[in-house]
Amino acid sequence: MNSSRNKIIGIDAASDAIRRAQRRNERIVFTNGCFDLLHVGHVRSLEAARALGDRLIVAVNHDGSVRRAKGLDRPIQTAVIRKQMVAALDCVDWVVGFNTDTPLRLIERFRPDVLAKGGDWTLNEIVGRAEVESWGGRVERLPIIRGHSTTETIRRIRAKGSPRRKR
């Protein structure tokens, strides 16, 4: 059995794997995110992304870029754990990490056929859109599963942990 940890690879190895897959005419889908607390919204989005092509590469923000994007109390889990959780999903082929604020350099290097991002992002907000479209690729917005977000999950957990006031 192939360990999910084998899916977590470096940028050079990912670039090589993508080139080999593209030579076999496989369609490469790229997406990225923090995946701080993996939930059903993440799973369904990643499954939808994979359905757009033959191979799915997921770029996971390293801890520093999560803090810059989400605040000093995030991430809840380290990048090592978050990458392992994403890699454990059958729909994911490769997982890479990145510490920059956006995945633009990875998108430019990997040149995916499809760039997939959550539907909470407008097309104009999607980093890498112009680049992907410039080489003939397409950009897809993934469906959002309402009521399932890491921020909402953290809010509910914190609310349950706080003492209740008497009425």
C-alpha positions in Angstrom: 0.0 0.0 0.0 1.3 3.4 -0.9 1.6 5.7 2.1 -0.1 9.0 2.0 3.2 10.5 3.1 4.7 9.6 -0.3 2.3 12.1 -1.8 4.0 14.9 0.1 6.8 16.0 -2.2 9.1 18.9 -2.8 8.6 21.5 -5.5 11.3 20.1 -7.8 9.8 16.6 -7.5 6.3 18.0 -8.1 7.4 19.9 -11.2 9.0 16.7 -12.6 5.9 14.6 -11.8 3.6 17.2 -13.4 5.7 17.3 -16.6 5.7 13.5 -16.9 1.9 13.5 -16.4 1.4 16.2 -19.0 3.6 14.3 -21.5 1.0 11.4 -21.0 -1.7 14.0 -21.8 -3.0 14.0 -18.3 -4.8 17.1 -17.3 -3.3 18.7 -14.1 -5.5 20.6 -11.6 -3.9 22.9 -9.1 -5.5 24.2 -5.9 -4.2 25.6 -2.7 -5.3 26.5 0.9 -4.5 26.4 4.6 -6.6 23.3 5.4 -6.2 24.2 9.1 -9.0 21.9 10.3 -9.9 19.6 7.6 -13.7 19.4 7.2 -16.4 18.2 4.8 -16.2 21.5 2.8 -12.5 20.9 2.1 -13.1 17.2 1.2 -15.9 18.0 -1.3 -14.0 20.9 -2.8 -10.9 18.7 -3.3 -13.1 16.0 -4.8 -14.7 18.5 -7.2 -11.2 19.9 -8.1 -10.0 16.3 -9.0 -13.1 15.8 -11.2 -11.8 18.6 -13.4 -8.8 16.6 -14.5 -6.6 13.6 -14.2 -4.2 14.6 -11.4 -4.7 17.0 -8.5 -1.8 18.9 -6.8 -2.6 20.7 -3.6 -0.4 23.5 -2.3 -0.7 23.9 1.5 0.3 27.1 3.2 3.2 26.8 5.6 2.6 28.1 9.2 4.0 31.6 8.6 1.8 32.3 5.6 -1.2 31.1 7.5 -0.4 33.5 10.4 -0.1 36.3 8.0 -3.4 35.5 6.3 -5.5 34.4 9.2 -4.0 36.0 12.4 -1.6 35.1 15.1 -3.8 32.4 16.7 -3.6 30.3 13.5 -2.8 27.8 12.3 -4.3 25.4 14.8 -2.3 22.5 13.4 1.2 22.6 11.9 1.9 22.4 8.2 3.3 18.9 8.7 0.0 17.7 10.1 -2.1 19.7 7.6 -0.2 18.3 4.6 -0.5 14.7 5.9 -4.3 15.2 6.3 -4.7 16.4 2.8 -2.4 13.7 1.4 -4.6 11.0 3.0 -7.4 11.9 0.7 -7.8 9.6 -2.3 -8.6 12.4 -4.7 -5.2 14.1 -4.0 -2.2 13.0 -6.0 0.5 15.4 -4.7 0.9 17.8 -1.9 3.5 20.6 -1.7 4.0 23.3 0.9 4.6 27.0 0.3 5.5 29.9 2.7 4.8 32.8 0.4 1.6 34.8 0.8 0.3 33.5 -2.6 1.0 30.4 -4.6 1.8 32.4 -7.8 5.3 31.2 -8.1 4.1 27.6 -7.9 1.4 28.2 -10.4 3.9 29.7 -12.9 6.3 26.8 -12.3 3.8 24.0 -12.5 1.7 25.5 -15.4 -1.4 23.5 -14.5 -4.2 23.0 -17.1 -6.8 23.9 -14.5 -6.6 26.3 -11.5 -9.4 25.5 -9.0 -10.3 27.7 -6.1 -13.2 27.9 -3.7 -16.4 29.7 -4.9 -15.9 32.2 -2.1 -13.2 33.8 -4.3 -14.4 35.9 -7.3 -12.6 35.3 -10.5 -10.8 38.6 -10.2 -9.5 37.6 -6.8 -8.0 34.3 -7.9 -4.2 34.5 -7.9 -2.7 33.0 -11.0 -5.9 33.4 -13.1 -4.2 35.6 -15.8 -1.2 33.3 -16.0 -3.2 30.1 -16.3 -5.4 31.6 -19.0 -2.4 33.0 -20.8 -1.1 29.5 -21.6 -4.6 28.2 -22.5 -5.6 26.8 -19.1 -8.8 27.5 -17.4 -9.9 28.7 -14.0 -12.8 27.0 -12.1 -14.6 28.2 -9.0 -15.5 25.2 -6.7 -18.8 24.9 -5.0 -19.0 26.1 -1.3 -20.6 23.8 1.3 -22.5 26.3 3.4 -22.0 26.1 7.2 -18.6 24.4 6.9 -15.5 26.6 7.3 -12.5 26.4 9.5 -13.3 29.9 10.9 -16.9 28.8 11.7 -15.7 25.6 13.3 -13.2 27.4 15.5 -15.9 29.9 16.5 -18.3 27.0 17.5 -15.5 25.3 19.5 -14.7 28.5 21.4 -18.3 29.2 22.1 -18.8 25.7 23.6 -15.7 26.2 25.8 -16.9 29.5 27.3 -19.1 29.5 30.4 -22.8 29.9 29.8 -24.6 32.9 31.3 -27.7 32.3 33.4 -30.9 33.8 32.0 
